[in-house]
Structures are given as structure tokens and as C-alpha cells.
Amino acid sequence: MEALLRAFWGMIPVSAIALPYALLGWPLLAARRRRRLPARYATATAGVDSAAFLVAFLVLCLVTMPVGTSGVSTLDLVPGADITAAFSDDGSLWQVIGNVLLLCPLGALLPLRMSRLRTLLRIALAALVASVLVEGTQYLIHTGRVTSTDDVLLNTAGATLGAALSRRGWRALDPPPPVPVTIPAQRRTICEAPLRMRVPRSVWDTRYAAVAHPERQ
């Protein structure tokens, strides 16, 4: 545990600086969304987005932070080697726990906002790709870390575990359904009283007499 704190002591000030920005961005983002969304839904989604961005930023800082005095990265592609060494007498179990917890929060938060990731298989594939990119970046920038196959597997397992824990609430933050607009049915009314056109007697006698009695012409 002491060695782990010495290796990652730099994350304490980074977290102390990033956390107030996330807490400040939460109400600002919620206030902007309240213009077009219900207040409760806007606040909840803004909180999830702020937490996801905070976790992603801390993960990025953590995986790029140099460790130890050596600036050379080590490549270990043997599956199970690091896990076996961690459970040995001189191994560090915290290394395994840390790799499991690294992507666990993102695995729990992302399905709440991204409907395409709402299956454990998709979460596992996304975490696998992200972990491969992280490990490859660590090896290329030479931060003194070990690029290991076990780290990829543990990160993927942690993200899948986080998604499984939050699975029941995946649809809790879905947009509310639109309110249906009911249009009253139009009713046709038919005038029952017939219209009677009456021609004055004087007009009938003078104008239509020849038509009605042609023998008078």
C-alpha cells in the first residue's frame, strides 16, 4: 500500500484541482439544459456527464503520469503473468485491484447516457479497445510503466463489472416521452330544414308567363 501511494501521490493534487471544476460545471450545465428540459432531468443528466468527464480526466492523468526513476517502458504480453505475480508473497495485490477499478466508474456511467452501450458485450468491447489504446500510449511515451496484457484484461473486467452494477438504472435518465397532443374530432352538422326559394308573384307573372303558357303568345 505504501509503494502504491508513493507511485501515485501526484493524483492527490490533480484530483483536488479537478473536483471543484466538476462541481462548478454541474450546476452551470444543468441550468443551460433547463431551458428545454424538465429541471429534474436536466440536473440528473448534467451530474452524470460531469462525473464521467471527471473520471475520464483522472484516468488520463493517471495512465500518463511517470512512475519511478526509469523512463523506459516494459512490455509484457504473457497473459496471467502479472496476476500470478500479484498473488505471490512479494507481489502487490493493490495493482490488480487498481486495474479493475480503473475503468469501473466509466463502465457504470456511460450506459446511462449512451443507449448504444447498453449491453455488457458492447461495454466489454469498448473497454477492451480503450484499454489497448491506453497501454499502447504508455509504452510509446515511456513513463516507466509496464504495458501488460493482464492490465487490458483487468480493465475490461472492471468496466464490465461497473456496467453490470448499474444495469438496472440504465434507462432511468432516458428523455421523457413527448406529451401526446389530442385534437378533438370534428363533427359534421347537416341542416335538416330544406331551403325554399320563393319567387314573388309579380316576377313570375311578368317574366315566366310565356314559358308556363306558350299558347297565350
C-alpha positions in Angstrom: 0.0 0.0 0.0 2.9 2.4 0.8 4.5 1.7 -2.5 1.2 2.4 -4.3 0.9 5.8 -2.5 4.4 6.7 -3.4 3.8 5.9 -7.0 0.6 7.8 -7.4 0.9 10.6 -4.9 0.7 13.0 -7.8 -3.0 12.1 -8.3 -3.9 13.8 -5.0 -3.3 17.4 -6.1 -4.7 16.7 -9.6 -7.9 15.4 -8.0 -8.1 18.3 -5.7 -7.9 20.7 -8.6 -10.2 18.9 -10.9 -13.0 18.2 -8.4 -14.0 21.8 -7.9 -14.2 22.4 -11.7 -16.5 19.4 -12.0 -18.7 20.6 -9.1 -18.9 24.1 -10.7 -19.7 22.7 -14.1 -22.5 20.6 -12.9 -25.0 23.4 -12.0 -23.9 25.5 -15.0 -24.6 22.6 -17.4 -27.9 21.9 -15.6 -29.0 25.5 -15.8 -28.4 25.5 -19.6 -30.4 22.3 -20.1 -33.3 23.6 -18.0 -34.2 25.9 -20.9 -35.5 23.0 -23.0 -35.8 20.0 -20.5 -37.5 19.4 -17.2 -35.5 20.6 -14.2 -35.1 17.2 -12.5 -34.0 15.5 -15.7 -31.5 18.3 -16.6 -29.9 18.2 -13.2 -29.5 14.4 -13.2 -28.0 14.2 -16.7 -25.7 17.1 -16.0 -24.4 15.3 -12.9 -23.8 12.1 -14.8 -22.0 13.9 -17.6 -19.8 15.9 -15.1 -18.9 12.8 -13.2 -18.0 10.9 -16.4 -15.8 13.8 -17.7 -14.1 14.0 -14.2 -13.4 10.2 -14.2 -12.1 10.3 -17.8 -9.8 13.2 -17.0 -8.4 11.5 -13.9 -7.9 8.2 -15.7 -6.0 10.1 -18.5 -3.8 11.8 -15.9 -3.2 8.6 -14.1 -2.1 6.5 -17.1 0.2 9.2 -18.4 1.9 10.0 -15.0 5.5 8.8 -14.9 6.3 6.1 -12.3 9.7 5.6 -10.7 13.0 6.9 -11.9 13.3 4.8 -15.0 11.9 6.4 -18.2 11.8 3.1 -20.1 8.6 1.2 -20.6 8.4 -2.5 -20.3 6.3 -4.8 -22.5 4.8 -8.0 -21.1 2.5 -9.9 -23.4 2.2 -13.1 -21.4 -1.4 -13.5 -20.1 -1.7 -14.2 -16.4 1.9 -13.4 -15.6 1.2 -10.1 -13.7 -1.9 -11.6 -11.9 0.1 -14.6 -10.7 3.0 -12.4 -9.5 0.5 -10.2 -7.6 -0.8 -13.1 -5.6 2.8 -14.2 -4.7 4.5 -13.4 -1.4 6.3 -10.4 -2.7 3.6 -9.3 -5.1 1.2 -6.3 -4.8 -2.5 -7.2 -4.8 -3.3 -3.4 -5.0 -2.0 -3.4 -8.6 -4.7 -5.9 -9.6 -7.4 -4.0 -7.6 -6.3 -0.7 -9.2 -6.5 -2.1 -12.7 -10.0 -3.5 -12.0 -11.2 -0.1 -10.6 -9.6 2.0 -13.3 -12.5 1.8 -15.9 -15.2 0.6 -13.5 -16.8 4.1 -13.0 -16.9 4.7 -16.7 -18.5 1.3 -17.3 -21.2 2.3 -14.8 -21.8 5.8 -16.1 -21.6 5.6 -19.9 -24.6 3.3 -20.4 -26.8 5.9 -18.6 -26.2 8.4 -21.4 -25.3 6.2 -24.4 -28.0 3.8 -25.4 -25.7 2.0 -27.9 -23.6 0.7 -25.0 -26.4 -0.9 -23.1 -25.2 -4.4 -23.4 -22.4 -6.0 -21.4 -20.8 -7.2 -24.6 -20.6 -3.7 -26.1 -19.2 -2.3 -22.8 -16.6 -5.0 -22.7 -15.5 -4.4 -26.3 -15.4 -0.6 -25.8 -13.3 -1.1 -22.6 -11.0 -3.5 -24.4 -10.4 -1.0 -27.2 -9.9 1.9 -24.7 -7.5 -0.2 -22.6 -5.4 -1.3 -25.6 -5.1 2.4 -26.6 -4.1 3.3 -23.0 -1.5 0.6 -22.7 -0.1 1.4 -26.2 0.2 5.1 -25.2 2.0 4.2 -22.0 4.5 2.2 -24.0 5.1 4.9 -26.6 5.6 7.8 -24.2 7.9 5.9 -21.9 6.6 6.7 -18.5 8.3 3.9 -16.7 5.2 1.7 -16.6 4.7 -1.9 -17.6 2.5 -2.4 -20.7 0.8 -5.7 -19.9 -1.8 -8.0 -21.3 -3.2 -8.5 -17.9 -3.8 -4.8 -17.4 -6.0 -4.9 -20.5 -7.9 -7.9 -19.2 -8.4 -6.4 -15.8 -9.5 -3.0 -17.1 -12.1 -4.7 -19.4 -13.3 -6.8 -16.5 -13.6 -3.7 -14.3 -15.7 -1.8 -16.9 -18.0 -4.8 -17.4 -18.4 -5.1 -13.6 -19.4 -1.5 -13.3 -21.9 -1.8 -16.1 -23.4 -4.9 -14.5 -23.8 -3.0 -11.2 -25.6 -0.1 -12.8 -27.6 -2.2 -15.3 -31.0 -1.7 -13.5 -30.7 2.0 -13.8 -29.6 2.3 -17.4 -33.0 3.7 -18.6 -33.5 6.0 -15.6 -32.2 9.0 -17.4 -33.8 8.5 -20.8 -35.6 11.6 -22.2 -39.2 11.8 -21.1 -41.7 10.8 -23.7 -43.4 13.6 -25.6 -46.8 14.6 -24.4 -49.4 13.5 -27.0 -51.5 16.3 -28.4 -55.1 15.3 -28.7 -57.1 17.0 -31.4 -60.9 16.9 -30.9 -62.8 15.0 -33.6 -64.6 17.3 -36.0 -68.4 16.7 -36.3 -70.4 17.5 -39.4 -73.7 19.1 -38.9 -76.3 18.9 -41.6 -79.1 21.4 -41.8 -82.3 19.4 -41.6 -84.6 22.3 -42.7 -84.7 22.5 -46.5 -84.2 25.8 -48.1 -87.2 27.1 -50.1 -86.7 29.6 -52.8 -89.8 31.7 -53.3 -90.2 33.8 -56.4 -92.5 36.8 -56.0 -95.8 36.6 -57.8 -95.2 39.7 -59.8 -91.9 38.5 -61.1 -93.4 35.1 -62.0 -96.4 36.7 -64.0 -94.3 39.1 -66.0 -91.2 37.0 -66.7 -92.3 33.4 -66.9 -95.8 33.6 -68.1 -94.8 33.0 -71.7 -92.9 29.9 -70.6 -95.6 28.5 -68.5 -98.4 29.3 -71.1 -97.0 29.3 -74.6 -100.5 29.3 -76.2 -101.0 32.9 -75.0 -98.3 34.2 -77.3 
